[in-house]
Amino acid sequence: MNLVEERDTLAGEISHGLKQRLEIGMALTLNPKLLLLDETFAGLSAGETKQQIEFVRGIAGKYTILLVEHKMDVVMDLSERVSVMHNGELIAEGTPDEVKADEFVQKVYLREEI
C-alpha cells in the first residue's frame, strides 16, 4: 500500500489521498473478486491523482476493478474498457479510444477535449 512512512500516524491525520489508499487497502484485506472504486480520485490534487493512478495501475493485474469516476482523463488512462452513462442510460461502451471518438460522449463529457 506504500504507507510504511505513515505507520505511526493516525488515519485521521494523513492526507486525503493516503486515506483513499488506506481504504483500498482495507477492502483488499477481504480478498475481493471485484474491487469497486467509487470516486477514488475526487478531491485529490494533481500530484495525488498521479500517485493514485500509479497505485491503481500497480494493483490492476491482481484484481478486477470497476472504476466509477467523473475525471475522464483518469478513466481513459486507467481503463481497458469504458462504459459511459448519462441520465441513467448507457450511451457508449468500448475501448477508451472508441469512447473518445463518440460524438455524444464528446459533447456531454469531453467538451474540453473537442
C-alpha positions in Angstrom: 0.0 0.0 0.0 3.1 2.2 0.2 2.1 3.6 3.6 5.1 2.5 5.6 6.2 6.1 6.3 2.7 6.7 7.8 2.7 3.7 10.1 3.0 5.8 13.3 0.4 8.4 12.1 -3.3 8.1 13.0 -5.5 7.6 9.9 -7.4 10.8 10.6 -4.1 12.8 10.3 -2.9 11.5 6.9 -3.7 13.3 3.6 -6.9 12.7 1.7 -5.0 10.8 -1.0 -3.4 8.5 1.5 -6.7 8.0 3.3 -8.1 6.8 -0.1 -5.2 4.4 -0.4 -5.8 3.1 3.1 -9.4 2.5 2.4 -8.5 0.5 -0.7 -6.0 -1.5 1.4 -8.7 -2.2 4.0 -11.0 -3.5 1.2 -8.2 -5.7 -0.3 -7.8 -7.4 3.1 -11.1 -9.2 2.3 -9.5 -10.6 -0.9 -12.4 -9.5 -3.1 -13.1 -10.9 -6.6 -14.2 -7.4 -7.6 -12.9 -4.1 -6.3 -15.3 -1.2 -6.7 -13.5 2.2 -6.7 -16.2 4.9 -6.5 -14.9 8.4 -7.0 -11.5 7.4 -5.6 -9.8 10.4 -7.3 -12.3 13.0 -6.1 -10.7 15.8 -4.2 -7.2 14.8 -5.0 -4.5 17.3 -6.1 -2.8 16.8 -9.4 0.2 15.2 -7.6 -2.0 12.9 -5.5 -4.0 11.9 -8.6 -0.8 10.9 -10.4 0.3 8.8 -7.4 -3.1 7.2 -7.1 -3.2 6.4 -10.8 0.2 4.6 -10.5 -1.0 2.8 -7.3 -4.2 1.6 -9.0 -2.3 0.6 -12.1 0.0 -1.5 -9.8 -2.8 -3.5 -8.3 -4.9 -3.8 -11.5 -3.3 -7.0 -12.6 -4.2 -8.7 -9.4 -7.9 -7.7 -9.2 -10.9 -7.0 -11.4 -11.6 -3.3 -10.8 -14.8 -1.4 -11.5 -14.0 2.3 -11.5 -16.7 4.8 -11.1 -15.2 8.2 -11.8 -16.0 11.6 -13.3 -12.4 12.6 -14.1 -12.4 11.4 -17.7 -8.6 11.8 -18.1 -8.2 9.3 -15.2 -10.8 6.9 -16.7 -9.2 7.0 -20.1 -5.7 6.5 -18.6 -6.6 3.5 -16.4 -9.3 1.6 -18.2 -9.2 -1.2 -20.7 -13.0 -0.9 -21.3 -15.2 2.1 -20.6 -19.0 2.4 -20.2 -20.4 5.9 -20.2 -23.8 6.6 -18.7 -25.8 9.8 -19.0 -29.1 10.4 -17.2 -29.2 6.7 -16.2 -28.7 5.4 -19.7 -25.7 3.7 -21.3 -24.6 6.0 -24.1 -21.3 4.5 -25.1 -19.2 1.4 -24.5 -15.8 0.2 -25.7 -12.1 0.9 -25.5 -11.0 4.3 -24.4 -10.3 5.3 -28.0 -13.7 4.1 -29.2 -15.4 6.1 -26.4 -13.4 9.2 -27.0 -14.5 9.1 -30.7 -18.2 9.0 -29.8 -19.7 12.4 -30.7 -22.3 12.3 -27.9 -19.7 11.5 -25.3 -17.6 14.4 -26.6 -20.5 16.7 -26.3 -21.5 15.7 -22.8 -18.3 14.7 -21.1 -15.3 15.7 -23.2 -16.1 19.3 -24.0 -12.6 20.5 -23.1 -11.0 18.0 -25.5 -13.0 18.9 -28.6 
